[in-house]
Amino acid sequence: MEQRIAAATGEPFAPSRREPLGGGCISQAWRVGDGAREFFVKVNAAAGLAMFQAEAAGLAELAATRTVRVPGPVCAGAAAGQAFLVLEYLPLDGRGGARAMAMLGRQLAALHRQPRPYFGWHRANTIGATHQPNERCDDWIAFWRQRRLGFQLDLAARNGHGGSLQRQGEQLLARLAGLFAGYRPVPALLHGDLWSGNAACMRDGQPVIFDPAVYYGDREADLAMTELFGGFSEQFYAAYREALPLEAGYPQRRTLYNLYHILNHLNLFGGGYRAQAERMIAHLLAELR
């Protein structure tokens, strides 16, 4: 790893400090420094290299927009049977106050103005530890049906979650268009996994987002996830809406978009997420009557 950091930065690197960091449930995290420079390092099994390479590519794509701060990727590789991802180390200090939250709302709106002529991305990545297919598609409803809900429902079936979940899920997939009456999403650059645990604030008050699952999609999908587990203030939402107003029908589509993440949690963790997914599907089907 030290040689890869040296090659990527053009300066020798011999770490004298390795501090384990908590908070990650997929990879181990470390703060590594040599007294002059510090890096944030993620470590996983060697099979996780593709996941780390996709994360680095996503961070680079977000950074290139110059809209919202992200930790810059340094390098990724594998050594001694482990994969690693080296990122810029940013000193974080919680989620900040009202001013920082409003700034993040405006910056997210600016990120969502980054266009593409198609939905998807140039490579697959992961949502948590789950494979996330991103093959490009010109039709958003088809993309969401095939690459998002359909994919997670198929995975749930393979994990033993059949029966009513699959029957209701198939009905919803067949009727998705009804949730988009009068609304035509345009491809926008998304963080893709924007819950409160993936956003913070630097000591100077600058918001930071990290751990992305990048793709181009409906901007509402990002905004919906910020509401799934809470943690974003009203100042955040007010600033976002002022910069980029929401379209009619968002509350219904919010449930649709968050269903993807609840199904992913079901596939990763099991437990009560199945009942929650079934309630969300039933609610959406009721809206479509």
N, C-alpha and C positions, 0 to 999 in steps of 0.2 A: 504493500500500500504506500509506504513512504516514497518508493521510487516513482510510483504513478503520480503522486502529488507533486514531486519535484519536476517530473516531466511536464505536467499540466501547467505548473506555475512558473517554470523556468528558474526556480531557486531550490537549492538543497533543503531537505526537510528531515530532521532527526528529532522526533518527538521526545520531550522530557516529561510530559504530563498526559495522563490518560484518565479521565474522570467519567465514570458511568453516569448516564442520565436516565431518569425514569419517564414514564408516561406512554411508552410504546407497547402495543400488544402484539405486533407482527414482527418487528425487528428489534434487536438491541441497539442502543444509541450511546454514543460516546462523545465527549468533548476532548479533543486532542490538540496539543500545542507544543511548541518548541521554545517558548519564552518570548518569541517575537510575533508569531502568527498562531491563530487558532482555527480549527475546523470542526464542523459537526459531522460525525461519521455514523452511518447506519451499517449494521452487519447482520447478515442472514446466511442461511445455507447456500451452497454454491448454485443451487437451482433457482435462487432468487435474483440472479444477475439480470435476466431480461426485465424483471419487475423494476429493478433499480435503474436500468438504462432508460426505460420508458418514463420513470419519474424524472430523471435528469432532463430528458427531452421536453417533458411537460413544463418543468420549471424554466427552461430556456425559452420556451415559446411564450410563457407568461411574462418573463422578464423583458423580452423584446418589445412588448407593447408599451413599456414605460408608463403603465397606469397604476399598478399596485405593487408594493415591495414584496419580493420573494427571496429566499436564500438562493444565491447563485450556485449552480452546480459546478464542481471542480473536476471530478473524474469518477468513474465507476469501473469496477473490475472484480477479479476473483483471485484468491491466493490461499493456500493451505486449506482447501476445502470449504472456503467461505466466500460469499460475495460481499462487496462493500460499495457504499455510495458516499462520496465525500462532498460536503456542501460548505458554503460560506457559513461561518459561525456568526449568528446575530444575537446580541444580548437582549432578551425579551423580558418584559415586566408586566405580565397580566394582559388584560384586554383593553386597558386604558379607559378613559372617561368619555363623557358625552362628545367632546370635540374629536377625539380619535375615532369614535364610532361613526360620527357624521362624515368624517374624512373617508373612512372605509366604504361607506355607502356610495359616496360620489365616485370613488375609485373603481368600485365594482361596476357601476353603471358605465364608466369609461371603458373598462375591460369588455363589457358586453357589447360595445360598439365595434369590436374588432371582427370584421366580416369574413366569410368564406362563401364560395358558390355552392357548397354542399354541406351535408351533415355528416359527422363522424370525425375521423382523424387519420393520419397517415400510418398509424400503427396501433395495435392493441395495447392495453395497459391493464391495470388492476383497480378494483374498487374494494378497499380493504385488502384481503388476501384472495379475492375472487377475480378470475379472468374477466376482462371487460372488452368485448369485441367492438371495434370501431370502423368496420368497413364502410366506406363512403356510400351515401344514399342521397338522392335528390328529394325524397319525400320524407318529411319529418314523421308523419304518422306511421309509415312503414318502418322507419328506423326504430322508433320507440316500440313498435309491436315486435319486431324481429330481434333487434340487438339489445333491448333492455328488458321489458316485461316478459316477452316470450322466452328469452334466454334464462332468466331467473326462474320462471315457472318450470321449464324443462329441468333445470338443475334441482329444483325442489322435488320434482317427481322422482328423479334418480336418488334423492336423499330420503325417499320414503314418504313424502308429503303429497299423497294423492287425494282421491275422493273429492269432497266439496271444494277444496281449494282449486283443484284443476278444472272442475266443471264450471265454477264461477269465473275462474281466470280465462277460460276459453270464450265464455260469453263476453267478457270485457274486451278481449282482444278483437273480437269480431265487431264490436260497436264503438271502438275508440274514436272514430271520426265525429261522433255526436258531441264529444267534449271540445271540439275545435270549430264549432259553427261560428262563422264570422271572425275567426282569428286565424291568421296565417303566420306561423313562426318563421323567422329568418335565422340563418345560422349565425351564431355568436360564439366567441371563445368563452368556454366555461372552465372554472376551477374543477368542477365535477364532484367534489366531496366536501362541500363547504359547510361543515358543522362547526360549532364554536370551538371544539378542540383543535381545529386546523386554522385558527386565526388568533393573533396575539398583537401586542403592541411593543415597540422598542422603547428604550428608556427616554428617547427624545420625543416620544409621542407619535411616531410614525407607525401606522398599521402594517402588519405583515401577514401573509397567508402562505401556507405550506402544505405538504403531503397531498398534492393534487391528483386527480384522475381525469386529466385534460381531454376534452373533445369539443367539437363545434356542434352546438345544439340550441334549443330554445332557452333563452335567458331565464325564463321562469323556473326552469329546473334547478338552477343554482339558488335562486331566491327562495324557492320552496324548501330546500334543505336547510337553509338558515333558520327556518321556523320549526323544523321537525323536533329538535331537542332543546330549542331555546338558546339563550345566551347572547342574542343580539338585541340592542336597545331600540327604542322607538326613534331615537335620533338617527340611527343607521337607516331604518326604513324610510323615514321622512326625507332624508337626504337622497336616497336612491330614487324615490318616487318623484322628487323635484327634478332630478336630472333626467330620469327616464320613466315616465308614467307607466303604470300597469294597464293592461287591457282588460275588458270585461271578460268574465269567466275564469279569472285567475284562481279564485278560491277552490273551484272544482278541479282545475288542472293541478293545483298544489297537492291535493290528495293523490292524484294520479302519479305525479312525479315522486312523491315520497313513498308511494307503494313500492317502487323499485328498491329503495334503500331498506325498507322493512323486509321485503323478500330476501334481500342480500343478507340481512341480519339473521333471518330464519335459516338460510343455508349455511351461515357461518357458526351460529350459536344455538339454533333450535329454540327450545323453551316456548315462552308465551308469544313469540313473534308470529306464529301461525294464526292464532286467534286474532291478533291485531291486523294481519294481512287480510283475513277473511272479512273482518268488519269494514275495512277500507274498500274492498272490492264490492261488498254489498251496498255501501253508501254510494259508490260511483254508479253501480247498476241502477239504483233507485233514481239518481239524477237523470239517467238516460231514458226513463219511462215516458 
